[in-house]
Amino acid sequence: MSYGEWIRARRSVRSFDGRALPQEEIDGLLAFARGVETPYGQRVEWRVLDAKAAGLTSPVITGTDAYIAGKLRRAPHAEEAFGYAFERVVLYAQSRGLGTTWIAGTMDRAAFERAMELEPGEVMPCVSPLGYPAAKMSVRESMMRKGVKADSRLPFASLFFEGGFDRPLGEGHALAPALELVRRAPSAVNRQPWRVVVTEGAAHFYEKRSKGYVSADGWDLQKVDLGIALCHFALGLEEQGRAARLRIDDPGLETPADVFYIASFDLT
């Protein structure tokens, strides 16, 4: 299968069937993760954690004790870099038949950070359980998915624009297949904070910021979501045989309220 097929097939999994992961599966996942590069040049340190051995808990996960987690240095664009890298790992896990779900809040964060041996200046934005999906979702998982409308996405015309935010991009545009993969990306509480404006030779990504996702020290969880969106777009372009280079150079377009520039892809 292609990355696009993995993206379209994937869903968040919180109910697992209890089978332990073979060590060779864990080793292969970590080897892949350590080879992932981000457009920002930041590196993520990865570990697969044993919940029983490390005393880790999440009230929303059943049927597995394995979690993958990553940490990196706090720096400009660390959120986007982490989202980009972690999503590549999540999609690799999908290709191996493993279930995953992004977890940022519904866990004993202090215990996970201890298990990751977090140092001053480092951050562990998210973790994910790893395992084989259960044949049937738990009642709690079904209710959570219903609560955030997990299977729904905003309309294409609400997310993607041409030339400026006043002109929706047509679904017949050459970039529509890659942007559809962006539209399908996971996000915290399914907020879908990405907005993209396509201009001649470039695609500009913006964050539609919601209240409650920026911490007191400036860490922005929704920028992690933007990193996922950037990853999906890059993979979509790759499937189309197109090259793209990420740059940070605000084009100065007029933006709606609470919309902030993130990055641009130069298209060739």
PERA-V906567 format. One record per residue. N is the residue number from 1. RES is the residue in one letter. BURIAL is I if it has 24 or more other ideal C-beta (glycine too) atoms within 12 Angstrom, else O. Layout:
n:res:burial
N:RES:BURIAL
N:RES:BURIAL
//
This chain:
n:res:burial
1:M:O
2:S:O
3:Y:I
4:G:I
5:E:O
6:W:I
7:I:I
8:R:O
9:A:O
10:R:I
11:R:I
12:S:I
13:V:I
14:R:I
15:S:I
16:F:I
17:D:O
18:G:O
19:R:O
20:A:O
21:L:I
22:P:O
23:Q:O
24:E:O
25:E:I
26:I:I
27:D:O
28:G:O
29:L:I
30:L:I
31:A:O
32:F:I
33:A:I
34:R:O
35:G:O
36:V:I
37:E:O
38:T:I
39:P:I
40:Y:I
41:G:O
42:Q:I
43:R:O
44:V:I
45:E:I
46:W:I
47:R:I
48:V:I
49:L:I
50:D:O
51:A:I
52:K:O
53:A:O
54:A:I
55:G:O
56:L:I
57:T:I
58:S:I
59:P:O
60:V:I
61:I:I
62:T:I
63:G:I
64:T:I
65:D:I
66:A:I
67:Y:I
68:I:I
69:A:I
70:G:I
71:K:I
72:L:I
73:R:O
74:R:I
75:A:O
76:P:O
77:H:I
78:A:I
79:E:I
80:E:I
81:A:I
82:F:I
83:G:I
84:Y:I
85:A:I
86:F:I
87:E:I
88:R:I
89:V:I
90:V:I
91:L:I
92:Y:I
93:A:I
94:Q:I
95:S:I
96:R:I
97:G:O
98:L:I
99:G:I
100:T:I
101:T:I
102:W:I
103:I:I
104:A:I
105:G:O
106:T:I
107:M:I
108:D:O
109:R:O
110:A:O
111:A:O
112:F:I
113:E:I
114:R:O
115:A:I
116:M:I
117:E:O
118:L:I
119:E:O
120:P:O
121:G:O
122:E:O
123:V:I
124:M:I
125:P:I
126:C:I
127:V:I
128:S:I
129:P:I
130:L:I
131:G:I
132:Y:I
133:P:I
134:A:O
135:A:O
136:K:O
137:M:I
138:S:O
139:V:O
140:R:O
141:E:I
142:S:O
143:M:O
144:M:I
145:R:I
146:K:O
147:G:O
148:V:O
149:K:O
150:A:I
151:D:O
152:S:O
153:R:I
154:L:O
155:P:O
156:F:I
157:A:O
158:S:O
159:L:I
160:F:I
161:F:I
162:E:I
163:G:O
164:G:O
165:F:I
166:D:O
167:R:O
168:P:I
169:L:I
170:G:O
171:E:O
172:G:O
173:H:O
174:A:O
175:L:I
176:A:I
177:P:I
178:A:I
179:L:I
180:E:I
181:L:I
182:V:I
183:R:I
184:R:I
185:A:I
186:P:I
187:S:I
188:A:I
189:V:I
190:N:I
191:R:I
192:Q:I
193:P:I
194:W:I
195:R:I
196:V:I
197:V:I
198:V:I
199:T:O
200:E:O
201:G:O
202:A:I
203:A:I
204:H:I
205:F:I
206:Y:I
207:E:I
208:K:I
209:R:I
210:S:O
211:K:O
212:G:O
213:Y:I
214:V:O
215:S:O
216:A:O
217:D:O
218:G:O
219:W:O
220:D:I
221:L:I
222:Q:I
223:K:I
224:V:I
225:D:I
226:L:I
227:G:I
228:I:I
229:A:I
230:L:I
231:C:I
232:H:I
233:F:I
234:A:I
235:L:I
236:G:I
237:L:I
238:E:O
239:E:I
240:Q:I
241:G:O
242:R:O
243:A:O
244:A:I
245:R:O
246:L:I
247:R:O
248:I:O
249:D:O
250:D:O
251:P:I
252:G:O
253:L:I
254:E:O
255:T:I
256:P:O
257:A:O
258:D:O
259:V:I
260:F:I
261:Y:I
262:I:I
263:A:I
264:S:I
265:F:I
266:D:O
267:L:I
268:T:O
//
